[in-house]
Structures are given as structure tokens and as C-alpha cells.
Amino acid sequence: MPLSRTAAMRLVSPAIPAIPLGIAHAAPAITAEISAGLLAPAAHTSPKYLYDSLGSRLFEAICELPEYYPTRTEAAIFASHGAEMADCIGKGITLIDLGAGNCAKAASLFPLLQPAQYVPVDISRDFLNEAVSRLQQRFPAIEMTALALDFSGQFELPATVRPQRRTFFYPGSSIGNFAPHEAIAFLRRLRSQACADGGLLIGVDLIKDSGVLDAAYDDAIGVTAAFNLNMLRHLNHLIGADFDVSQWRHRAFFNAEESRIEMHLEARTALTVNWPGGQRDFARGESIHTEDSYKYTRDSFAGLLRDAGFAEDGVWTDAAGWFAVFHAKAVSE
């Protein structure tokens, strides 16, 4: 259930002591990536580091909030148009669920799609394995192959994933975490592994009133703030840093010029963050840019698909036109 205001505010309580310098638990490449982002002129991190085990659970809570429309709006589209989507996609596919989380979105489509193999992919290994274990009990006839990996960069599906009729499932408008040029590169990587008979089923958040967007990423009881701030705890674990959560605040706003929501962690006071092999001074008000969520029109996203080697095969929206689900087929090269 969502955090209470009191529980959420404990994460930013001034009474929390500073965390001493620790030991890095991440692989050297991850440590180098995080360090480079923190030391950049405008400090930033990848949004994938929002999702440790606690972060994944906090995001589940966000999806229950009244302000966070994407989850329920997308779910309503699947409920209303799932049969039409299944007609486009067909049964017996290899369903590759990117950023699967608790696997609930894909599972809701199992009765319609009846996949031959379900391949949930997520960066949070423990959270994913727990979800797949529960799901396998509900759908014992479906072959399930869980992959705990980072799919945001270069990645290759292992031989355990069937090559036939691979359909990538990427709901929740997570594609918005990529800048448009990055999104095209990411979609091209999917196209390269989709094979000639593959495709893509993807959720896309559409441009709308900025007040609706701002509230969705800065809810009244502070669950999104807790989600964003939890990244600091995760970074402490990954690179051995000494972030003190009480010294930071959550900020989110719609940048109309860039057509994106931005999330930041802003220093409440002048401070210094240390980690093995690195150090960064932050002025009061200086921030770490933690996430973007780009918003599209139907036409602009259809163009993105074409540039990536996919052909739009169907698009479904809610009545208000706030959200869209696209199905696209791989175009022969």
C-alpha cells in the first residue's frame, strides 16, 4: 500500500545521521558509470538505479496513487482493446517483457496471447525471481525464463529465448526515459533481435496539460519523493558513497520546451559527497538529474518507430487521448 505522509517524510528527516563511507558492491563498469555521472558538470544518474528492491516496491505504490494516471489509463486500454491487440499479434509468441517488475501487466494478457514462452527482464534480480515464482504457479503451462539484466544498453538475449515470433513488451511509457535519439537507438537494438517475424507492443504517454503531468510525478503524500530519494541509499550501496538522504529534496516538473518531465534530487544545503575514488561538492539548490520522461504525439512516436525499423500495425488510446499503446511489426531489412 502507498506510504503514509509520516512514513514518507521519515526518509528526509533531519534526525537521520550521515552514512559513513562504505564499500562498493557494484561491478567496476557500473561504479565508473555512476561516478562519471556524479562528476559531470550537471550531475546526473541513470533512472535504472531507482530500481533496487525497495525502489521497485515504491514504484508499485506510485502506480496506486490517484495522481499517477499512466498505469490505470494503460490498464484500461488493455482491458478495452486487448482482444484487438491479440488479433494483431497472434497466439503462441515469445513474449519478452522489458522492465517486468511484478509481471502483472504481461500476466493480464496471458489469456489472450497464450504465449509459448514468457521472458521477463528486469534489473532487480530478487524482486523479479519472487514475481516469476508466484506467476509460474498460476500459469504452469507457460515456459518462463527470467533474465536479470540491464537492457538499457547493449544486450543479447541468450539461447534459452526462443527465436520464433519474438514480441517485445514495453509498457508503462518507460520508453520516455530515453531521449528521442536514445529511444531510436534502443528500438533499433530490439529490432535487431526481433527477427523477421517479430514485433513490439509498447505503451506511450502522450502530451497533455502540464498540471496533470506535474502532479503525476510529485504526489501529495510524497511516495514519488521517497522513490526518488531511495536512489541515494542505492548509490551508497553500489559505490560506497556517503549520501545523507536528509540533505536532499525531490523536485519534478514538466519541461515544455523539451517535452519531458524531469526529476531531480536537490541539495537542501551546501554539502560534500564522498565515495571510494571520488568526491563532489554540491552548492545549496544544486541538483542531481535522476530521470526524464518524454511525452509524444501519436504521429511523432509513429515516426520514431519507422526510424527504428518497425511499421505501426495498430494503435489504441483512451477516450481523453492521454495515453497510447502501439503494436509494430519488424520491417524486413
LUMVEX-265920 format. One record per residue (C-alpha): x, y, z; residue in three letters. Coordinates in steps of 0.05 Angstrom, whole numbers, padded with zeros to 5 digits, always signed. Layout:
XYZALA;...
This chain:
+00000+00000+00000MET;+00023+00072-00010PRO;+00066+00103+00044LEU;+00033+00150+00094SER;+00057+00221+00095ARG;+00093+00206+00161THR;+00128+00145+00133ALA;+00149+00182+00070ALA;+00176+00241+00109MET;+00219+00197+00153ARG;+00263+00188+00093LEU;+00280+00262+00094VAL;+00281+00273+00169SER;+00339+00317+00193PRO;+00348+00269+00251ALA;+00376+00215+00205ILE;+00452+00214+00214PRO;+00501+00217+00157ALA;+00521+00150+00128ILE;+00595+00134+00133PRO;+00636+00117+00072LEU;+00623+00045+00054GLY;+00647-00010+00007ILE;+00627-00010-00066ALA;+00585-00071-00084HIS;+00575-00056-00158ALA;+00617-00082-00216ALA;+00673-00035-00237PRO;+00637-00014-00300ALA;+00575+00006-00261ILE;+00617+00043-00209THR;+00652+00081-00265ALA;+00586+00099-00298GLU;+00555+00126-00234ILE;+00619+00163-00215SER;+00623+00196-00284ALA;+00551+00220-00278GLY;+00561+00249-00209LEU;+00624+00285-00231LEU;+00594+00314-00295ALA;+00584+00390-00297PRO;+00509+00377-00288ALA;+00507+00317-00243ALA;+00462+00261-00266HIS;+00447+00187-00257THR;+00411+00135-00299SER;+00339+00122-00277PRO;+00354+00048-00275LYS;+00387+00060-00207TYR;+00319+00079-00179LEU;+00301+00005-00180TYR;+00332-00034-00124ASP;+00285-00080-00086SER;+00256-00023-00044LEU;+00252+00023-00104GLY;+00213-00029-00143SER;+00163-00034-00086ARG;+00157+00041-00080LEU;+00142+00045-00155PHE;+00087-00006-00144GLU;+00058+00042-00092ALA;+00064+00101-00140ILE;+00022+00063-00191CYS;-00035+00061-00139GLU;-00036+00137-00129LEU;-00094+00178-00156PRO;-00046+00228-00188GLU;-00008+00174-00227TYR;-00054+00164-00286TYR;-00008+00124-00334PRO;-00017+00056-00300THR;-00093+00056-00295ARG;-00102+00090-00363THR;-00058+00039-00398GLU;-00092-00018-00360ALA;-00160+00008-00384ALA;-00134+00008-00456ILE;-00111-00064-00449PHE;-00178-00084-00418ALA;-00218-00050-00473SER;-00175-00068-00533HIS;-00136-00130-00512GLY;-00174-00175-00559ALA;-00159-00130-00618GLU;-00085-00129-00598MET;-00085-00205-00594ALA;-00115-00209-00664ASP;-00057-00166-00689CYS;-00003-00203-00652ILE;-00028-00275-00653GLY;-00021-00331-00603LYS;+00040-00374-00586GLY;+00091-00317-00587ILE;+00155-00309-00548THR;+00135-00252-00502LEU;+00195-00212-00477ILE;+00174-00166-00421ASP;+00224-00109-00412LEU;+00225-00079-00342GLY;+00177-00133-00319ALA;+00174-00113-00246GLY;+00119-00155-00214ASN;+00100-00183-00283CYS;+00027-00163-00271ALA;+00017-00125-00337LYS;+00041-00182-00380ALA;+00003-00234-00339ALA;-00062-00197-00352SER;-00051-00211-00427LEU;-00035-00285-00419PHE;-00107-00310-00430PRO;-00109-00271-00496LEU;-00039-00281-00523LEU;-00026-00351-00495GLN;+00050-00342-00504PRO;+00092-00404-00517ALA;+00148-00372-00475GLN;+00147-00314-00426TYR;+00214-00279-00416VAL;+00210-00225-00361PRO;+00271-00180-00359VAL;+00288-00134-00301ASP;+00349-00104-00267ILE;+00325-00123-00197SER;+00341-00197-00192ARG;+00309-00215-00125ASP;+00245-00177-00140PHE;+00240-00210-00208LEU;+00252-00280-00184ASN;+00199-00273-00130GLU;+00149-00248-00181ALA;+00163-00303-00231VAL;+00159-00357-00177SER;+00089-00334-00160ARG;+00069-00328-00233LEU;+00093-00397-00253GLN;+00046-00427-00201GLN;-00013-00391-00235ARG;+00008-00409-00306PHE;+00046-00475-00303PRO;+00035-00489-00378ALA;+00075-00428-00400ILE;+00150-00435-00404GLU;+00182-00378-00364MET;+00254-00355-00370THR;+00272-00298-00322ALA;+00330-00253-00342LEU;+00361-00206-00291ALA;+00400-00157-00334LEU;+00406-00085-00355ASP;+00372-00079-00422PHE;+00381-00003-00428SER;+00447-00010-00464GLY;+00476-00065-00508GLN;+00448-00133-00490PHE;+00439-00200-00524GLU;+00383-00249-00510LEU;+00411-00317-00491PRO;+00399-00381-00530ALA;+00347-00401-00479THR;+00300-00350-00510VAL;+00261-00378-00569ARG;+00278-00342-00634PRO;+00208-00352-00663GLN;+00159-00294-00663ARG;+00194-00253-00611ARG;+00149-00197-00587THR;+00179-00144-00542PHE;+00131-00117-00490PHE;+00149-00049-00462TYR;+00090-00019-00424PRO;+00084+00040-00377GLY;+00115+00090-00425SER;+00184+00071-00400SER;+00209+00089-00469ILE;+00201+00160-00444GLY;+00262+00151-00400ASN;+00304+00155-00464PHE;+00317+00220-00501ALA;+00288+00213-00572PRO;+00355+00197-00604HIS;+00369+00146-00549GLU;+00299+00117-00559ALA;+00312+00105-00633ILE;+00378+00070-00617ALA;+00344+00028-00564PHE;+00287+00008-00610LEU;+00337-00010-00665ARG;+00371-00057-00616ARG;+00304-00090-00604LEU;+00292-00094-00678ARG;+00359-00129-00688SER;+00336-00184-00640GLN;+00264-00188-00661ALA;+00277-00229-00725CYS;+00235-00221-00787ALA;+00171-00247-00754ASP;+00178-00206-00690GLY;+00146-00144-00664GLY;+00135-00094-00608LEU;+00077-00077-00562LEU;+00093-00012-00527ILE;+00058+00039-00482GLY;+00070+00113-00496VAL;+00050+00173-00454ASP;+00021+00229-00496LEU;+00028+00305-00487ILE;-00026+00335-00443LYS;-00038+00392-00393ASP;+00025+00406-00353SER;-00014+00408-00287GLY;-00035+00335-00297VAL;+00037+00316-00313LEU;+00068+00354-00254ASP;+00020+00322-00204ALA;+00034+00252-00231ALA;+00108+00259-00214TYR;+00101+00298-00148ASP;+00043+00267-00110ASP;+00012+00298-00048ALA;+00035+00245+00003ILE;+00106+00241-00022GLY;+00112+00170-00048VAL;+00147+00193-00111THR;+00194+00234-00068ALA;+00210+00172-00027ALA;+00222+00133-00091PHE;+00270+00186-00118ASN;+00306+00195-00051LEU;+00315+00120-00044ASN;+00363+00123-00103MET;+00413+00155-00056LEU;+00411+00095-00010ARG;+00420+00050-00071HIS;+00480+00091-00094LEU;+00511+00085-00025ASN;+00507+00010-00031HIS;+00531+00007-00103LEU;+00591+00053-00100ILE;+00603+00060-00025GLY;+00582+00133-00023ALA;+00560+00172+00039ASP;+00497+00207+00015PHE;+00455+00231+00073ASP;+00382+00228+00049VAL;+00361+00282+00098SER;+00404+00333+00060GLN;+00364+00325-00005TRP;+00294+00340-00031ARG;+00254+00314-00091HIS;+00236+00361-00149ARG;+00195+00344-00211ALA;+00167+00389-00266PHE;+00146+00388-00339PHE;+00197+00420-00386ASN;+00152+00442-00443ALA;+00210+00461-00489GLU;+00239+00390-00485GLU;+00170+00357-00480SER;+00191+00318-00418ARG;+00181+00311-00343ILE;+00246+00320-00305GLU;+00260+00290-00237MET;+00317+00318-00194HIS;+00346+00310-00125LEU;+00363+00379-00099GLU;+00414+00394-00044ALA;+00380+00427+00016ARG;+00447+00458+00037THR;+00519+00462+00014ALA;+00548+00392+00023LEU;+00601+00343+00001THR;+00590+00272-00023VAL;+00647+00222-00019ASN;+00657+00153-00048TRP;+00719+00109-00057PRO;+00759+00145-00110GLY;+00713+00205-00117GLY;+00684+00267-00085GLN;+00635+00321-00106ARG;+00616+00387-00074ASP;+00544+00409-00083PHE;+00520+00480-00072ALA;+00453+00492-00039ARG;+00400+00484-00093GLY;+00446+00445-00140GLU;+00414+00380-00163SER;+00426+00310-00190ILE;+00383+00297-00251HIS;+00355+00228-00238THR;+00301+00216-00291GLU;+00267+00243-00354ASP;+00201+00221-00381SER;+00190+00245-00452TYR;+00119+00255-00478LYS;+00098+00245-00551TYR;+00042+00257-00600THR;+00016+00196-00638ARG;+00048+00220-00702ASP;+00116+00235-00671SER;+00121+00166-00639PHE;+00099+00131-00703ALA;+00157+00167-00737GLY;+00204+00142-00683LEU;+00181+00071-00697LEU;+00193+00078-00772ARG;+00263+00105-00760ASP;+00278+00044-00717ALA;+00257-00007-00768GLY;+00186-00021-00745PHE;+00120-00010-00781ALA;+00059+00012-00740GLU;+00007-00043-00742ASP;-00044-00015-00693GLY;-00053+00040-00641VAL;-00103+00045-00585TRP;-00117+00104-00538THR;-00162+00123-00481ASP;-00221+00169-00494ALA;-00184+00230-00468ALA;-00123+00216-00512GLY;-00076+00216-00453TRP;-00041+00150-00468PHE;-00029+00103-00527ALA;-00010+00031-00538VAL;+00025+00016-00604PHE;+00035-00051-00638HIS;+00090-00051-00690ALA;+00119-00105-00735LYS;+00191-00113-00753ALA;+00205-00088-00824VAL;+00247-00134-00868SER;+00317-00107-00875GLU;
